[in-house]
Amino acid sequence: MLDLPEFPWDRLTPYADRARAHPGGIVDLSVGTPVDPTPSVAQSALYDAADAPGYPLTAGTPELREAITAWLARRLGVEAGAVLPTIGSKELVALLPTLLGLRGRVLFPDLAYPTYDIGARLAGCEPVPVRTTDGLIDVEALDPEGAAALWVNHPANPHGRMAPPEHLAEVVAWGRAHRVLVLSDECYAEFGWTAKATSALAEGSDGVLAVHSLSKRSNLAGYRAAFVAGDAEVVERLLEVRRHAGLIVPFPVQAAMVAALGDDEHVEAQRARYMERRDVLMPALGKAGWRVDHSDGGLYLWATRGDDCWAAVGWFADRGILVAPGEFYGAPGAQHVRLALTAPTDRVTAAAARLE
């Protein structure tokens, strides 16, 4: 039997019930689920490709591979190496160590997306949280002994820290020096608020895989649309295994991805929505005595008053607001909560009013 932890979100159920009892109803800022409309350009492409009786290409259509490569060059200024579409990014993160047949230790930040840990466990690897300072991995403290892969995430979930280019360069150099595969989760790359996000692929694709998703940038979470880019040899191995396993992005979804990646206008409109919500919620938290740390990118605010995170979750629930406890993301989050910007703007405004 696999040694998997309890699914964390089930522990929020009683707090959700408390929040629903508020006279104005619940404002759910816990899970970062997109709520805004899927852009029409993607919907139309999906509809036009709906007559798809044959099997799609695991490698992605030529049009999709070209669209991914062009997007990486246009938006992040990097060369793709090789590319491969995947059935959402969580599937990829959870299965990467298994699909690549990794053995040994999988490293990830001590405050991070929990699926890095789960993916290591599913593969029979040892999950190892590594020390971070100010939201960045302490590269000098990394132990390469037995390490097969190292995850980095920027803008980071849950705390929104933006990794400077020089930090990513240091991480990639460390990975290459010790023959450790660098796995860079860049799913929030379109949402850098105080600076433009950079990609680990800026250091070249050798020994690097970058993971990207259309769930947040294009509100395509329901389509399960993502891709990986980077080291050609590693991507070829992923393709080979995924072909055997039948892990294929449906053809209509591939067509929608082409349309969404080729259109920047809807992304700018979505950025404006999230910025508006951020500008409403951040000052309201400050007035209520909460300090927001980092939160320079991504779709979350990382807030604390120095209290236990579960006590903080209860404080918000009594005001009809559901937030995520920082403990979900690692021990260093024990005094923080995460608030998502993905609720409708009117509900975010309602939450701000309750805080003030």
Secondary structure, DSSP 8 states (H G I E B T S, - for coil): -------GGGGGHHHHHHHHTSTT--EE-SS----S---HHHHHHHHHT----S---TT--HHHHHHHHHHIIIII----BEEEEES-HHHHHHHHHHHTT--SEEEEESSS-THHHHHHHHTT-EEEEE-EETTEE-GGG---TTEEEEEEESS-TTT-----HHHHHHHHHHHHHHT-EEEEE-TTTT-BSSS----GGGG-STTEEEEEESTTTSS-GGGT-EEEEE-HHHHHHHHHHHHHHT----HHHHHHHHHHHT--HHHHHHHHHHHHHHHHHHHHHHHTT-EEE--SBSSEEEEESSS-HHHHHHHHHTTTEE-EEGGGG-GGGTT-EEEES-S-HHHHHHHHHHH-
